[in-house]
C-alpha cells in the first residue's frame, strides 16, 4: 500500500511533502537509561512484589511486575494518566525498556492493577524505599536528618476523604512527605481536616526504629516547621535520644523574651536603612513542658516592619548556625516535593478508591527515586543539579527511529541531538563493557 502523501505550501521553489513511511518513531528513547538503572536496583520489581495477584497464572498476558514498571516508566516519561497508555502501549521504546516485544497493558488492565493496592501494600512499598535508602550507603552516615513536611493536593470530584481546608481555600488531600537529603522515605496520603503533624509521631517512631536496626550509633535529627511542633513529639525525641530542630509559632510570652534584642535590631535598621537580621538564643519553658528547652529567635526588621521567628532545638549550639545553617536547610525539601507534585504527578489522585490514590503517590515516589539513582551517574556534569522535569526533557524525551528484527533492536537517534556526548558517556557508565 502506497502511503498517503501530504503536501504543504512550498518553501521558495521547493515542494514540502510528508508521508507516514518513516517506520516506528518514538519520543522516549531515553527510557533505556531508566531501564539500566532499574535493572541495577530492581526498584520496580520490588515494588510489584508488594501487590497480590489473584489472576490465574495460565491466563496471564501481562505480568504484574511489567505493569508496575510500565506505570512507573510512564510517569517518569511525563505520562500522568492511565488513558495515556492506550497509545503508549504500542511505543516500541517503552516495550524495549520493559523487555517486551508485544503490545503492553491498556488502561483498563492497569486500572485493575492499581485497585489491588491496600494498606499492607502501601506499608511494604514504604519499607522497600527504606531498605533501598540503607543500601545506598557503604558505611553508616555521620548524621541523619529526617525532614517532615506536608502539602496540598487539590481534589475536584467525589474522591473519598475529601475535605475543605481553610488555609489552602479549596478541597484537597494533605500528604505527608519525609526526606533524608534527596532520599524519599515517606509519601503518605492524608485527609486535610487534621493538623500538619497528624501521624508524624508514629511515622517518626517507625523510621527511627528501622534505621537503628542498621546504624544504632548514628545520630538522628527530626526537623520540621511549626506545624510539627507538638510537646509529646518533642518529649518522645528526648526519651529516645533523637535530636530535633522544629519551628514554633510566636506568642506573647516568646515576644516578651526578645523585647530588648528586638529593640536593638530596630535601632540598627533605622541607622542603616537596610534590612537587619540577628539571632538570639534563650531558654524557655511553656506550661505544657516538664523542663525548659533552648529556643532560637530570628529577629528581622525591614521595610515591612518586624518579622520575628522562633525554633526549638535539643542542641546547644550557636544561634546563627542552628537557624540559618541547620533549620533553613529544610527549604531544599520543598524542591523535592515540587518534583513529586509538579513533575511526577503525585497530585493525580482522581480515583474513587482511597488506596489507589495512595498507590499513585507511591508510583510517583518510585519514579522520583529512579531519577535520583540516575543522578548518581551524572556527578560533575551539567545535569547533576537539574530537576526531574529538566532531566526528563534533556535525557528521556529523545526522538529516535526504532528498527527491530530477530537479532537486534536498533535505536537511531538524530545526529543533531544536542547532548549526544553526555548521553554516550552516561551509557558507558551505566553499562560498562
C-alpha positions as CSV (number, residue, x, y, z in Angstrom):
1,X,0.0,0.0,0.0
2,X,1.4,3.4,-1.0
3,X,1.5,5.7,1.9
4,X,-0.7,8.8,1.6
5,X,1.3,11.9,0.6
6,X,0.7,15.2,2.4
7,X,1.6,18.4,0.6
8,X,2.3,21.7,2.3
9,X,2.8,25.2,1.0
10,X,6.2,25.4,-0.8
11,X,9.4,26.8,0.6
12,X,10.7,29.1,-2.1
13,X,10.9,26.8,-5.1
14,X,11.0,23.6,-3.1
15,X,7.9,21.5,-2.5
16,X,7.2,20.3,1.0
17,X,5.9,16.8,1.2
18,X,5.3,14.3,4.0
19,X,4.0,10.8,4.4
20,X,3.8,8.1,7.0
21,X,6.6,5.8,5.8
22,X,9.2,6.7,8.4
23,X,8.8,3.5,10.4
24,X,8.4,3.4,14.1
25,X,9.5,6.7,15.7
26,X,9.5,7.3,19.5
27,X,9.9,10.4,21.5
28,X,11.1,8.5,24.6
29,X,14.3,6.7,23.6
30,X,15.9,7.9,26.9
31,X,13.7,5.3,28.8
32,X,16.5,2.9,28.1
33,X,18.6,4.8,30.6
34,X,16.0,4.2,33.3
35,X,15.9,0.6,32.2
36,X,19.5,0.2,33.1
37,X,19.1,2.0,36.4
38,X,16.1,-0.2,37.3
39,X,18.0,-3.4,36.4
40,X,20.7,-2.5,38.8
41,X,18.5,-1.6,41.8
42,X,15.4,-3.7,41.0
43,X,13.1,-1.0,42.2
44,X,10.0,-1.7,40.1
45,X,10.3,-5.5,40.6
46,X,10.5,-5.0,44.3
47,X,7.5,-2.6,44.2
48,X,5.5,-5.2,42.2
49,X,6.2,-7.8,44.8
50,X,4.1,-6.0,47.4
51,X,0.9,-6.4,45.4
52,X,-1.3,-9.5,45.5
53,X,-2.1,-11.1,42.1
54,X,-5.3,-13.2,42.2
55,X,-5.2,-13.9,38.5
56,X,-4.9,-17.5,37.1
57,X,-1.2,-17.9,36.1
58,X,-2.1,-19.8,32.9
59,X,-4.3,-17.0,31.7
60,X,-2.0,-14.0,32.4
61,X,-1.0,-12.0,29.4
62,X,0.6,-9.0,31.2
63,X,2.8,-9.8,34.2
64,X,2.4,-7.8,37.4
65,X,6.0,-6.6,37.5
66,X,5.8,-5.5,33.9
67,X,2.6,-3.5,34.5
68,X,4.1,-1.8,37.6
69,X,7.2,-0.9,35.6
70,X,5.1,0.3,32.8
71,X,3.3,2.8,35.1
72,X,6.5,4.0,36.8
73,X,8.3,4.5,33.5
74,X,5.2,6.2,32.1
75,X,5.2,8.7,35.0
76,X,8.9,9.3,34.6
77,X,8.4,10.0,30.8
78,X,5.7,12.5,31.5
79,X,2.5,10.5,31.0
80,X,0.4,11.2,34.0
81,X,-2.8,9.4,33.2
82,X,-3.9,5.8,32.7
83,X,-5.6,6.9,29.4
84,X,-2.2,7.8,28.0
85,X,-1.3,4.1,27.9
86,X,-3.9,3.3,25.3
87,X,-1.5,4.8,22.8
88,X,1.7,4.4,24.8
89,X,1.3,0.6,25.0
90,X,2.4,0.4,21.3
91,X,5.5,2.5,21.8
92,X,8.5,0.3,21.0
93,X,10.9,2.3,23.2
94,X,8.7,1.6,26.2
95,X,8.3,-2.0,25.2
96,X,12.0,-2.4,24.9
97,X,12.6,-0.7,28.2
98,X,10.3,-3.3,29.8
99,X,11.9,-6.2,28.0
100,X,8.7,-6.9,25.9
101,X,8.2,-7.4,22.1
102,X,4.4,-7.2,22.1
103,X,1.8,-4.6,23.0
104,X,1.7,-3.6,26.6
105,X,-1.2,-3.4,29.0
106,X,-4.0,-1.0,28.3
107,X,-5.7,1.4,30.7
108,X,-8.3,-1.0,31.9
109,X,-5.8,-3.7,32.9
110,X,-3.6,-1.1,34.6
111,X,-6.6,0.3,36.4
112,X,-7.5,-3.1,37.8
113,X,-3.8,-3.5,38.9
114,X,-3.9,-0.2,40.8
115,X,-7.1,-1.0,42.5
116,X,-5.5,-4.1,44.1
117,X,-3.4,-1.8,46.3
118,X,-4.3,-1.9,50.0
119,X,-2.9,-0.7,53.3
120,X,-0.5,-3.7,53.5
121,X,0.9,-3.0,50.0
122,X,1.4,0.7,50.9
123,X,3.3,-0.2,54.1
124,X,5.5,-2.7,52.3
125,X,6.2,-0.2,49.5
126,X,7.5,2.3,52.0
127,X,9.6,-0.4,53.6
128,X,11.1,-1.1,50.1
129,X,12.1,2.6,49.9
130,X,13.7,2.4,53.4
131,X,15.7,-0.7,52.5
132,X,16.8,1.0,49.3
133,X,17.9,4.0,51.3
134,X,20.1,1.8,53.5
135,X,21.6,0.1,50.5
136,X,22.8,3.4,49.1
137,X,25.4,3.8,51.9
138,X,28.6,1.8,52.1
139,X,29.0,2.8,55.7
140,X,26.9,4.5,58.3
141,X,26.4,8.2,57.7
142,X,27.7,10.7,60.3
143,X,24.2,12.0,60.9
144,X,20.7,11.5,59.6
145,X,18.3,14.5,59.3
146,X,14.7,13.5,58.7
147,X,12.7,16.4,57.1
148,X,9.0,16.3,57.6
149,X,6.6,18.5,55.6
150,X,3.0,18.5,54.3
151,X,1.5,20.0,51.2
152,X,-1.9,20.1,49.5
153,X,-3.3,18.1,46.5
154,X,-6.5,19.7,45.2
155,X,-9.4,17.4,44.5
156,X,-12.3,18.2,42.3
157,X,-14.5,15.1,42.2
158,X,-16.1,12.7,44.7
159,X,-12.8,11.2,46.0
160,X,-13.1,9.6,49.4
161,X,-11.8,11.6,52.4
162,X,-12.3,15.0,50.6
163,X,-12.5,18.0,52.9
164,X,-12.3,21.7,52.5
165,X,-9.2,23.2,54.0
166,X,-9.4,26.8,55.1
167,X,-5.7,27.5,54.8
168,X,-5.5,26.4,51.2
169,X,-9.0,27.6,50.4
170,X,-10.1,24.5,48.5
171,X,-11.0,20.8,48.8
172,X,-7.8,18.8,49.0
173,X,-5.8,16.0,50.4
174,X,-2.8,16.7,52.6
175,X,0.0,14.2,52.1
176,X,3.0,14.0,54.4
177,X,6.5,13.7,52.9
178,X,9.7,12.7,54.7
179,X,13.1,13.1,53.1
180,X,16.6,12.5,54.2
181,X,18.6,14.8,52.0
182,X,17.5,13.9,48.5
183,X,16.2,10.4,49.5
184,X,12.5,10.0,49.6
185,X,11.4,7.9,52.6
186,X,7.6,8.6,53.0
187,X,4.8,9.9,50.8
188,X,1.8,9.3,52.9
189,X,-1.7,10.4,51.8
190,X,-3.9,12.1,54.5
191,X,-7.2,13.9,54.6
192,X,-7.0,17.7,55.1
193,X,-9.3,18.0,58.1
194,X,-6.4,17.5,60.6
195,X,-3.2,19.2,61.5
196,X,0.2,19.1,59.8
197,X,1.5,16.8,62.5
198,X,-1.1,14.1,62.0
199,X,0.6,10.6,62.1
200,X,4.0,12.2,62.1
201,X,4.8,10.9,65.6
202,X,4.0,7.3,64.5
203,X,6.0,7.6,61.3
204,X,9.0,9.1,63.1
205,X,9.0,6.3,65.6
206,X,8.8,3.6,62.8
207,X,11.6,5.3,60.9
208,X,13.9,5.7,63.9
209,X,13.3,2.0,64.9
210,X,14.1,0.8,61.3
211,X,17.2,3.0,60.9
212,X,18.7,1.9,64.2
213,X,18.5,-1.7,63.3
214,X,21.3,-1.0,60.8
215,X,23.0,2.1,62.2
216,X,22.5,2.1,66.0
217,X,25.1,4.7,66.7
218,X,24.2,7.2,64.0
219,X,22.7,10.5,65.4
220,X,19.2,11.1,64.1
221,X,17.6,14.6,63.8
222,X,13.9,15.3,63.4
223,X,13.3,18.6,61.5
224,X,10.1,20.4,60.6
225,X,8.3,23.7,60.6
226,X,5.9,25.0,63.3
227,X,3.2,22.7,62.0
228,X,5.1,19.8,63.5
229,X,5.6,21.3,66.9
230,X,3.9,19.1,69.4
231,X,5.1,18.7,73.0
232,X,4.5,15.0,73.0
233,X,6.7,14.5,69.9
234,X,9.5,16.5,71.5
235,X,9.2,14.6,74.7
236,X,9.4,11.3,72.8
237,X,12.5,12.6,71.0
238,X,14.1,13.4,74.3
239,X,13.4,10.0,75.7
240,X,14.6,8.2,72.6
241,X,17.8,10.2,72.0
242,X,16.6,11.9,68.9
243,X,17.6,15.5,68.3
244,X,15.1,18.0,66.9
245,X,15.0,21.4,65.2
246,X,11.4,22.4,65.0
247,X,9.7,25.7,64.4
248,X,7.3,27.2,67.0
249,X,4.6,29.8,66.4
250,X,5.2,33.1,68.0
251,X,3.2,34.1,71.1
252,X,3.1,36.9,73.6
253,X,5.4,35.2,76.0
254,X,8.0,34.5,73.4
255,X,7.8,38.1,72.1
256,X,8.3,39.4,75.6
257,X,11.5,37.3,75.9
258,X,13.0,39.1,72.9
259,X,11.8,42.7,73.6
260,X,15.3,44.0,74.3
261,X,17.2,42.3,71.4
262,X,14.4,43.2,69.1
263,X,14.7,46.9,70.1
264,X,18.4,46.8,69.2
265,X,17.6,45.3,65.8
266,X,15.1,48.1,65.2
267,X,17.7,50.7,66.1
268,X,20.2,49.1,63.7
269,X,17.6,49.2,60.9
270,X,16.9,52.9,61.5
271,X,20.6,53.7,61.4
272,X,21.4,51.7,58.2
273,X,18.0,51.9,56.5
274,X,18.6,48.3,55.4
275,X,17.1,45.0,56.5
276,X,18.7,43.8,59.6
277,X,18.5,40.2,61.0
278,X,20.1,38.7,64.1
279,X,19.6,35.6,66.2
280,X,19.1,35.4,69.9
281,X,19.2,32.1,71.9
282,X,17.4,31.7,75.3
283,X,15.8,29.1,77.5
284,X,12.1,28.9,77.6
285,X,9.5,26.7,79.2
286,X,5.9,26.5,78.1
287,X,3.2,25.4,80.6
288,X,2.9,22.0,78.9
289,X,6.7,21.3,79.2
290,X,8.2,19.5,82.1
291,X,11.5,21.3,81.7
292,X,12.9,24.3,79.8
293,X,14.3,24.0,76.2
294,X,16.5,26.1,74.1
295,X,14.8,28.5,71.7
296,X,16.4,30.4,69.0
297,X,14.8,33.7,67.8
298,X,15.4,35.0,64.3
299,X,14.9,38.8,64.7
300,X,14.4,40.7,61.5
301,X,13.5,44.3,60.8
302,X,12.9,45.7,57.4
303,X,10.7,48.0,55.3
304,X,7.6,45.9,56.2
305,X,8.3,46.0,59.9
306,X,9.3,43.3,62.4
307,X,9.4,39.7,61.5
308,X,10.5,37.5,64.4
309,X,10.5,33.7,64.1
310,X,11.3,31.0,66.6
311,X,12.7,27.5,66.6
312,X,13.2,24.9,69.3
313,X,16.2,22.7,69.3
314,X,17.6,20.0,71.6
315,X,21.1,21.1,70.5
316,X,23.1,23.7,72.4
317,X,24.8,25.5,69.6
318,X,25.4,28.9,68.1
319,X,22.0,30.5,67.3
320,X,23.1,31.6,63.8
321,X,24.3,28.1,63.0
322,X,21.1,26.5,64.3
323,X,18.7,28.7,62.4
324,X,20.4,29.6,59.1
325,X,22.6,26.6,58.6
326,X,20.6,23.8,60.1
327,X,16.9,24.8,60.2
328,X,16.7,26.8,57.0
329,X,18.4,23.9,55.1
330,X,15.0,22.2,55.2
331,X,13.8,24.6,52.5
332,X,15.5,22.4,49.9
333,X,12.9,19.7,50.7
334,X,10.3,21.9,49.0
335,X,12.1,21.5,45.7
336,X,11.9,17.7,46.2
337,X,8.2,18.0,46.8
338,X,7.8,20.0,43.7
339,X,9.5,17.2,41.8
340,X,6.8,14.9,43.1
341,X,3.8,17.1,42.7
342,X,4.5,19.1,39.6
343,X,6.9,16.9,37.5
344,X,5.9,13.4,38.5
345,X,2.2,13.7,39.0
346,X,1.8,12.8,42.7
347,X,-1.3,15.1,42.5
348,X,-3.1,12.8,40.1
349,X,-5.4,11.5,42.9
350,X,-8.6,11.3,40.9
351,X,-9.6,7.7,41.8
352,X,-12.7,7.0,43.9
353,X,-10.7,4.4,45.8
354,X,-8.5,5.8,48.7
355,X,-5.7,3.2,48.5
356,X,-5.5,3.7,44.7
357,X,-4.8,7.4,45.2
358,X,-2.2,6.5,47.8
359,X,-0.7,4.0,45.4
360,X,-0.3,6.8,42.8
361,X,1.8,8.7,45.3
362,X,3.9,5.6,45.6
363,X,4.3,5.3,41.8
364,X,5.4,9.0,41.7
365,X,7.9,8.3,44.6
366,X,9.5,5.4,42.8
367,X,9.8,7.4,39.5
368,X,11.5,10.1,41.6
369,X,13.8,7.5,43.1
370,X,14.8,6.2,39.7
371,X,15.8,9.8,38.7
372,X,17.8,10.1,41.8
373,X,19.7,6.9,41.1
374,X,20.3,8.1,37.6
375,X,21.6,11.3,39.1
376,X,24.4,9.4,40.8
377,X,25.9,8.7,37.4
378,X,25.6,12.4,36.5
379,X,28.0,13.8,39.1
380,X,30.4,16.5,37.9
381,X,28.2,17.1,34.8
382,X,25.7,19.9,34.0
383,X,22.9,17.5,34.7
384,X,23.8,16.9,38.4
385,X,21.5,19.5,39.9
386,X,18.7,19.6,37.3
387,X,15.2,19.0,38.4
388,X,13.3,15.8,37.4
389,X,11.4,17.7,34.7
390,X,14.6,19.1,33.2
391,X,16.3,15.7,33.3
392,X,13.2,14.2,31.5
393,X,13.3,16.9,28.8
394,X,17.0,16.6,28.1
395,X,17.7,12.8,28.6
396,X,14.4,10.9,28.4
397,X,12.4,12.8,25.7
398,X,14.8,11.8,22.9
399,X,13.4,11.2,19.5
400,X,14.6,8.1,17.7
401,X,13.7,5.6,14.9
402,X,13.4,2.1,16.2
403,X,14.2,-0.9,14.0
404,X,13.6,-4.4,15.4
405,X,14.5,-7.8,14.0
406,X,15.3,-11.2,15.4
407,X,18.9,-10.3,16.1
408,X,18.9,-6.8,17.5
409,X,16.9,-3.7,18.4
410,X,18.4,-0.5,16.8
411,X,17.6,2.9,18.2
412,X,18.6,5.5,15.7
413,X,18.8,9.0,17.3
414,X,19.4,12.3,15.5
415,X,22.9,13.5,14.8
416,X,21.6,16.9,15.8
417,X,20.7,15.8,19.4
418,X,22.5,18.4,21.5
419,X,23.5,16.1,24.4
420,X,24.8,13.2,22.4
421,X,28.3,13.3,24.0
422,X,26.9,13.5,27.5
423,X,24.4,10.6,26.7
424,X,27.2,8.5,25.3
425,X,29.3,9.0,28.4
426,X,26.3,8.2,30.7
427,X,25.6,4.9,28.8
428,X,29.3,3.9,29.2
429,X,29.0,4.5,33.0
430,X,25.7,2.7,33.2
431,X,26.6,-0.3,31.0
432,X,30.4,-0.9,31.4
433,X,32.0,-3.3,29.0
